[in-house]
Every structure is written in structure tokens, then in C-alpha cells.
């Protein structure tokens, strides 16, 4: 167990009373509650935490926040393991297990490090240049590239955690709980607004958590505690720590991810791991702060080279001394603060290297009082050290180059500060317009697109006093005029002189030769790469981004984008705003896929609809087929039977005796009103005016383009009352179609549509014995053909249950479809089985239903059709009225393309070998060639082995098919070719004699 | 995700609605007299403007009523919602 040798004796927000143990690369360490993994590692003197993406260079912790490009670790083990977690954001807890990434076999000895020695062969666009040829080799290259260049490993097992999703609405959503965000939330809360305040960190407070300033005459930490207490007393304010707002979409819709239990050693079972908040806000206040910008100097990536403000944060918030002997490289006064903090905490500052010839007087004075040497107008020209920086060379600057002789300073820590970049990610995602602000060398919000205000550092207002007043004003304005927002808090803090953009720090080593000037640490993109991309003609910043991969890592270039723009602008001799910026896209930081899935998985992914007879199907072991959301019994295997045997038995039983099928899933729409017949005349292609009460009619439904989209039988139940049936998967679509026309085009029609699919349970009795079977169970419905003819409906009782019985048939055999209220469905089924024993009544599933209808050539919309078939294409011109003046689709049948004689037609196919069953979807060709390409003239839509026909049967749609009757066509398959003859799409009972039994 | 004010239910999230495309397209009368081109225009051709589009929406997972929305296709701003049958603003 290592000691926390770099933990300061006092200070910080950590809980020193408790110690928590964790492991990193198998070694045990200790930290305190309040630590992040990064601060705990630094407290133990661990800087080397990973290898870089491309060159496998040793890398350390650079920042203290979510912008961290380097310190990415694999967190957790087994299926809970998660790659690419920023150590700076991972809260420490007892038992945390972390592994470094992208190294093999170990961090200290990494084979891939050879890439660094070969780096001259890995320039920008390396992949595109090298792995071009031969094209078929890309798959092989990719395998090795993915192994060599990469980050963490995705776990292989299913994610065992639960994720939640919730909607929330508020008057004001404040993103970021630093000084500006807290002030905004307080001002809005005082005015009575419903407020949500979200911050990505475990503790609310942002920069105040590591501030040495005074607010309202008290230390910032005291004011912070008071502010949080006031917010806590407001009942309409919801505080969301550990919550990252990662997406900002239209109409003030924002997505937030809350890490609910990631920081707990043993999370309570009822807690989700993370929660997705989908927030709709009337007003948004963005107080997202700013990110300190690195300086691009030679070999600026060694472990121990850190952002200046991060060093301050580790010192003040975590009481960690990141190094004993430091050099600061800065281009602004703000950087001095970290050096002074370090000296105050007992570290040594070997020198402050200031790129400016004339630094601010106050910080220089403060440094000198501490005995720190200030080298104004100097640059760091290089660094040394293998696994940790151990020295820097420093030279005087003369204009844009260095001059004189180099001085070497030994150190174990380099702090650098290139100014601050406002975090405008969310603002830009919301389509707010950005403006280049030269004085800070960064883009700032200009014109909001949404009901949104930005406040504080994300606007480029870096001073604490400005953050407090801007936040207060934004919060008060967002909450509206009513109520007293009180006064903004006032701060005693020095003004902050922001750093200008200084793209590349001069050195004796020219860019692109020895030494690497890293811009994007995570993707190993250097200043030389950006310049090379420009030289090779990639002028657009979006192209440079993709060519060099800068800004394309999991950090999305938070620390690198502005520097890259500066280097590109300099190379092109244009101002930065002319170069522009890349698009900011969600998510702000990576979000686990499970967060988006939430509970929408497994049985909860989509509703499952079951018929009232479902439990019986289950009890006899029927496999189910998904038809839309419905589960339908597929077939009923007897012991030893597979699909084919069961279907053969069921199919024969229906044709020779009687079978029953659960047809409850068919869509049923109840239509009432005096204008129903008028509506039916419009939506069906055939005539409906003369349908008598108690009679049924089959109809095809077409869109205005004349293409079939549904079919079914509609029955007239009464003077103004009809029942429409639709295909199982199309019921909602058809209802929507009817409503569409009724509401939008024909509001004068008096028709009321009600879905009654689930109110009725339907059992269809099919086969020559159907009448005898039904007669066993009804006394009040005469069943002979004269009194109950085909295509009519009778009401009465079946098995004592009130029933509507329809004489309609999807098999071509004698058929009664019995509809009973759905709660009686199961009872009806059992009664039919019991009464049917003497007729060997056989339950059959959807597969047999399909075989039987195919034997008769009945289509299934969506199987024979795909939205490009007219009734004529299907050989169903008989179902299209020639007399009706108007119906949907009518005008389209005379369009030249629709009227073509050689469109694809529905035909039958009989294979030469009666035992060959064509695969559905098989492509049909007229002229067979040795190998593709061949001209495909259509495809097989339905194909079965039919025991009743005694051979295989198939339907197909084939170009000009009706004029190919008797022709032989070919269906080429991977291993053979099946030859088949084109026939009429009808294979059984060609005369239609079986319909009356 | 848009926030759409259903004229019958009030403001609701876009996921409750389905979009029916361009509105105010009257079904032609006397179709047999129309040229094929004019019929094709009714079937297939839409304005697809850059700017304000008058379109139909259905509160499919709500009251199931159709209504009209004036939406800017560039900014997604909704300047007006109005019931079926009301004139285009």
C-alpha cells in the first residue's frame, strides 16, 4: 500500500477522516472521499497514466475537468467495465478498479512505443495514404490498425446495469453551477421560477470549489455553502449534481445525463446506474464556464506537464502537490496564480517563463516577493524526461523566433497557460451564432437562436465579479419581471487579463522535425500535421479536422480546437474568423449507450399484443410468429413434428375435415354515420352503394397513386353501421387513413370511426365439416347456404355466447368466422375443440393459413405487394369499379406508367421438380447466364410445399408475367438453379366448388 | 425535438405527433379532365420551401386530430398553429 506522499497536510475539500482504497493497473493505492481518481493518483505521485493513441507516448494527467484529453482509463471489471473514462471526473470510492489503456504489455514497457520512433512515417492522412491498395486488403489492415491505435476495450458481456429516463419541465434550466450559474439560479429562484440547476461535477460550485477569492466579504467557499443552502430551501429549485447537459436541441429541449450511482461502492438495488433527463425549459441560462488553453510548445505532452489552473485546483480543492519543482510557461497574468499557489503550498517554482516581453506588473511583483525568477519574453524550447518531465530548455524570444543561448532548468512539473476558451458547445449546438473575440483569442456567443442567455466565463467574462453579476442578471431576466431577485453578490477579486491566442511557441527545433508540438493530445495531432494538411490542399477547417483527426477523439477537441484554428489561420495567412470553426455536436462528453436505451429493451422495447386465446396456444407449445406487435400462433406441432410435418397435417385436415384458426388479430374498425357508404366508395376500388344489411364485401384499398395498400372484408351491420376488417399489421394505418380524409378533405361527411380490434375475438372455422361443427354449438343461426349464403353475416349465439358469424373465407373452403366479445374468445375456442372432436377439428396456425390461401391464389398485402402494385398488376381488375365516378387511385390507372401492359404481374410458378420449394425473395430471370449480372424480371413472393396440391407451389411478380404463361423461367441460387413454369396464380379447386362445403 | 401546440390539447412534445407534409393541397375535382402532368403534380410535387412551410400534423399519440402548422424549415420556429379548414395565414 503506497502512502499519499504528495498530499498536503491541510486544506482541500476532501474528507481526511476517511480513507478509501483503490487499484490502478493492479496496484493498490489510497485516497479520500472527495477525491477524483486523478487527484488520488497525483496524491500518490502517479503521473504516468496512459499511452497516446497513435505514437504510444507516455502521457499523464493534464487537466482537472471533463476536458481531459489524456488521462483516460478503463474503469471497473467484467461486463460493468467501461472504457475511456476521464480520471479527472471519476469520483473515488472504496474498491474502485482502474486500468490504463492503449499499452501492451504494460505502461512502462509498451511495444507500440516503436510507433513514436517511426513517427516520421505516420503523418497526417497516414491511413488514407498508406492503406489504399489493394482495396481488398483494407479489412486486413483495419484489424491491425484497430489493435495498434485505440483506446479502451468495450466489455463483451451484456450491460448488467439499469438505466432510467425521465422527462422534466421547468421555467429556467441553468447549466453549470459555478459562480455565474449559482447566481442565475438564485435570482430566478427568488422570483419564484421553477428552476433546474445541473452541473457535471459531484459538488456544485465550479471554480468556487478551488477559489481563493472573497465574495460578499467572505471566503468563496463560505458564500458557496450559503448559496447552496438558499437554493436548497427553495421548493421549486431542483439541484442536479453529477449531471452533464450534453445536448441542446430545438425549442429549448435539452438532454442531461445524471450519474446516479457510479460513485457508490455498493449501489442500492433500486437506483439506476445513470438517468437520462429530457428537459423542456422555457428559458435556458448557459453558465458552462471556460477551458484553459494549452500552449503548443515542443514536446509539450510529457507526464508532469499540466494546465496551470489544474495545478491550482489540485492544490486548493484536493490538497495535492502535483510536483516539487515547477516551471510555468504562460502568455497571460492568470497563469501566475498557479505558480504562486504551488510556492505557497511548499513547492519550488524554478522559473516563470512568460512569452510576453512585458507581463503585468502586479503578478510579476507577487512572484518576485516569493523569490521566483520571472523570465519575460522567453519561451520553453523543449522538454526532457521519459515517463515524467525532468527538465526544460528556455531561450529568449526575439519576435517570432528564439535567440541567444538555451538555459536548462530541471523540474518535475511544467505548468502552462495559453489563456481561456469559453465553453460555447451547448450554445453552438442550439444554433446560436458565435463571434470571434480577438482580445481573448476565442469564439464567444453572439446571437442566441433559442430562448437562451449565456453568462460568465462561457461569454468570455473571466472575472469572478463579472460572473456573479452576469449570472444574476441572466437568471433574473430568464425568470421574468415579477418578483424580487435581490442583488447580485459582489466579489473581491483582481481583474483577469485574458490570454491572446498564441498558436505555436517558437523553438530552435522547426515544427515538423524533431520534437512534437502537440495540439490534440488525445488523437496525437501535432502542429506539423495541421500545417501539412494545409499544404496538401485541405483548406476548409472541416476537411483539416477529418484529414488530421484533430478534435475527433472522445474529448472532441475541447483543449485543442482553438489552437488548431490558430495554426491553420496562420498557415493560410487569414484571420481566424475567416477560417471558421468546426461544428459543435452532441454529446458534450461521451454518454453510455445504455442511457439512451433506458428501460426500452427486452419485453419493454415494444408493446406485445396477445389474443384472448394466447394462453391456450402457449399451453400446447405452439411457436409464435410476430405480426406487427401481435404474437400469432405459427403452427401446433404434435410430438416429433417439425414445421413441415405439422403444416402438412394441418393443411390436409382443413381440406378433408375441419380446422380452426385464431384470427382475433385482424384489424376491425367500427364505422357509423349516414355517410359511411360514401366513404367506402372513396376508399375501396369497388362499388359499395348497394350492399344490403347483413351482407359482406371484399375490397382493395389504394392510395391516390393507384397502388394497393390494404384489403379486407367490410360488412353492413345496420342502416348506418358497418364493420371494416383490415390486415393484421395495417389496422392503425387504415384507421389513420380514414381519419385523414374525414378530417382534412371531407369534414362534412358524418362518419365515426372506432377501432374495435381488441373488443372482439375471432375464430375462423374452415373445411367441409365446418357447418356440421358449428351446428353443434348454435341453435339460433340457420347455417344452410340458402338462409346463410356466402358473404353474409348472421347474429345469434355460438356455444351460448352472443356472436356475429361471417360466411367469409380465406381458404376457399366452406368457412364461418365467429366473432365473440373478446372475454369469451378462450371459451369459444375450447367449446369448438370439444364439439369438434368427432370431426377431428384441427387447430391450425398462420403458416397453414398461408399455405391454404396460396393454394387458392389469395394475396397477402405486403407479401405479394410492396406499394408498387395496382389491382390490375395483381390480376384483380374485377375488384375495380368501372362505373364509380370517383375513388382513391382511379385517376392514376390512366397514367402512362400505371397503364403499361408490361408492368410486373402476379403469376404462379410451378417448379419442374415438384419437390423443389423456391425460396421466397428468389430473383427470377428469363435468360440464364453463367454468372451475374443477369437481367432480373421479378421475384418469388410466396412459396410453399402444398400437401393438398401434392407438390410445391409459388407465386411471383414478374415483368410482363401475364404474357409469359407457359414460359420457363429460372431462379438462380448460390448453389443451383431452379427452373419453373409460369402459370395462373391459382393451384387448387380451380372451379371454386368447395365454398359451400 | 419540436414543441408543438396542438389546438385541442396544448403544447406537447414532437414525439406525440406525426407530420403529414405540406398542407392546403386540395384534392382535385373533375380528375378525368386533368392532364397527366397536372395529376402527377398533385400526387408527387411539393413546394419544399426554404422558410415558412404550411404543413399538416396529426396528434397521433394524443387526440388524433389533424391540424395545420406554419413552420420555418430553416429555424424550426412555429409561427402559427390553426385548425383544419381555417385559411392559410
Interface residues (C-beta under 8 A of the other chain):
Chain A: X167 X249 X250 X251 X252 X253 X280 X431 X449 X704 X705 X736 X739 X740 X743 X744 X745 X747 X886 X890 X891 X892 X894 X895 X896
Chain B: X1 X2 X3 X13 X20 X26 X27 X28 X31 X32 X34 X36 X39 X40 X42 X43 X56 X58 X60 X64 X65 X66 X75 X76 X84 X85
